[in-house]
Amino acid sequence: MTNKEENIFDKFYFSNTLDLATAFWVFGVFGSVVAGFIFGYLSEAIHWVFTWVYFAIILQIIIALGACAETHKKKKLKNKESAVWAYLTLIYCGLGFLGLVKEVIFFF
């Protein structure tokens, strides 16, 4: 079995080794917006079940982004550097999760 380099999705979703800035901007911001547009449209145009797909994707992004922030925090604390961006990202993930829960509750 050969050892291949991980792509950006593997680094984000599976190993949580993607650098925090890339994870935050590519997946946390841009990916969430794109998913919102696509699945919002599909939900209105085709069927409401796409709203649940959107919820699942956003939940996965929040979980993986939080894991990347934890990895970043551990590295920074090990090197005795500031981990402020990791903490702010974790707060962002927490607020995103609370917003997602609110949307799921009001979806019914």
C-alpha positions as CSV (number, residue, x, y, z in Angstrom):
1,M,0.0,0.0,0.0
2,T,1.5,3.4,-1.0
3,N,1.5,6.4,1.2
4,K,-0.3,9.2,-0.7
5,E,-0.6,12.8,0.4
6,E,-3.9,13.8,1.9
7,N,-6.0,16.3,0.0
8,I,-7.7,19.3,1.6
9,F,-10.9,17.4,2.4
10,D,-9.1,14.5,4.1
11,K,-7.0,17.0,6.1
12,F,-10.2,18.8,7.2
13,Y,-12.7,16.0,7.7
14,F,-10.6,13.0,8.8
15,S,-7.2,14.0,10.2
16,N,-8.0,17.5,11.4
17,T,-4.5,18.6,10.2
18,L,-5.6,21.4,7.9
19,D,-4.3,24.8,9.1
20,L,-6.9,26.7,11.0
21,A,-7.1,29.8,8.7
22,T,-7.8,27.6,5.6
23,A,-10.3,25.4,7.5
24,F,-12.1,28.5,8.8
25,W,-12.3,30.5,5.5
26,V,-12.7,27.6,3.0
27,F,-15.1,25.4,4.9
28,G,-16.4,27.4,7.8
29,V,-17.3,30.5,5.8
30,F,-17.2,29.8,2.0
31,G,-18.4,26.2,2.2
32,S,-21.3,27.1,4.5
33,V,-22.4,29.9,2.3
34,V,-22.3,27.7,-0.8
35,A,-24.1,24.9,0.9
36,G,-26.8,27.4,2.1
37,F,-27.4,28.7,-1.4
38,I,-27.4,25.3,-3.1
39,F,-29.6,23.5,-0.5
40,G,-31.8,26.5,0.1
41,Y,-32.6,26.6,-3.6
42,L,-33.1,22.8,-3.8
43,S,-35.3,22.8,-0.7
44,E,-37.6,25.5,-2.2
45,A,-37.5,24.2,-5.8
46,I,-37.7,20.5,-5.3
47,H,-38.4,19.2,-1.8
48,W,-38.0,20.2,1.8
49,V,-35.9,17.2,2.5
50,F,-32.9,19.1,1.2
51,T,-33.1,21.3,4.3
52,W,-32.2,18.2,6.4
53,V,-29.2,17.6,4.0
54,Y,-28.1,21.1,4.6
55,F,-28.4,20.7,8.4
56,A,-26.3,17.5,8.2
57,I,-23.6,19.2,6.1
58,I,-23.4,22.3,8.4
59,L,-23.2,20.0,11.5
60,Q,-20.3,18.1,9.9
61,I,-18.5,21.4,9.0
62,I,-19.0,22.6,12.6
63,I,-17.6,19.4,14.1
64,A,-14.6,19.2,11.8
65,L,-13.8,22.9,12.2
66,G,-13.9,22.5,16.0
67,A,-11.6,19.5,15.7
68,C,-9.1,21.6,13.5
69,A,-9.3,24.4,16.1
70,E,-8.5,21.9,18.9
71,T,-5.5,20.6,16.9
72,H,-4.4,24.2,16.4
73,K,-4.8,25.0,20.1
74,K,-2.7,22.0,21.2
75,K,0.1,22.9,18.8
76,K,0.1,26.6,20.0
77,L,0.0,25.7,23.7
78,K,2.8,23.1,23.2
79,N,5.0,25.8,21.7
80,K,3.9,28.3,24.4
81,E,2.3,30.6,21.8
82,S,-1.1,32.3,21.8
83,A,-4.0,30.1,20.9
84,V,-6.5,33.0,20.6
85,W,-7.6,32.1,17.1
86,A,-8.4,28.6,18.2
87,Y,-10.5,29.8,21.1
88,L,-12.3,32.3,18.8
89,T,-13.0,29.5,16.3
90,L,-14.4,27.3,19.0
91,I,-16.7,30.1,20.1
92,Y,-17.7,30.5,16.4
93,C,-18.4,26.7,16.3
94,G,-20.5,26.9,19.5
95,L,-22.6,29.8,18.2
96,G,-23.0,28.0,14.9
97,F,-24.2,24.9,16.6
98,L,-26.7,26.9,18.7
99,G,-27.9,28.6,15.6
100,L,-28.3,25.2,13.9
101,V,-30.3,23.9,16.8
102,K,-32.5,26.9,16.7
103,E,-33.1,26.4,13.0
104,V,-33.9,22.7,13.5
105,I,-36.4,23.5,16.3
106,F,-38.1,26.2,14.3
107,F,-38.1,24.1,11.1
108,F,-40.9,22.1,12.7
